[in-house]
């Protein structure tokens, strides 16, 4: 979230590409942009026209309006430091890579994506338009001043917990669930019925933590809104501090108020949790609770 530096280079974009045998069309895309009169400074081993030895990549990118964040393979979720270094530098990434790149964007319209080689001409036109129109260009990097979207925060906040720790939590959860299925395991009652009303015992934890907390919902109020309200009340009563609190830049750390981005059942992949899973409505949520005794959830705070 450092301030964006002035763009002092005459070339529109910088490229650091060293693997000239990539499995996708990234070199053809670079050549195509140059044919469309987009000036590119290439610091890597491919199409080099600038000395890339002993240069700091992020510091170099800061001087350019655009960065060619061209991956060597177009596979879903394959996004490397090329993209994130461009964001840190405050330049606009021009991307060749994962088909779902927009999932990684810090805000709408903050990246230019060359999905197919045929897109090169239109992307080159957009680059030149943005370069010649400061107001339009500044809109693409506005997130650097106002902060990224909640979806982007939820994505990068995963790094607050090391991948090895996340693996341990995943395995420990599987082991615990197996233990709970055993005949000798003593657990609390999952629901209690009195008259026509049933109270359901649910468990919830923050993503990245192992310990569960208990919440209770009445059968007459089995709604997604009630679930969110109960989770907020529970964690507020515990004076809960989100696991990412000290990892974020201070400018986007926020105050003490908790904000929920997603609530999902325990056991989903992060792709499912962030992008594909969603209860279809209160009826779907009710069905889930009624079919899964002591249902367990994770909450993602932003």
Protein Blocks (a to p, Z undefined) as FASTA:
>chain_A
ZZcdddfbfbfbdcddfblkbfblklmmmmmmmmnopacddfbfnhpabdfehiafklmm
mmpmbdcdddfbdcehiacfklmmmmmnopacdddddfklmmmpgbehiaccdfbfklmm
mmmmmmmmmmmmmklmmmmmmmmmnopafklmmmmmmmmpcfklmmmmmmmmmmmmmmmm
pmkbccddfbdcehjbccdddddddehiabdcdddddfklccfklmmmmmmmmmmmnopa
cfklmmpcfklnopmbdcdfbdcdehiafklmmmmgccfbjklmmmmmmmmghiacdddd
ZZ
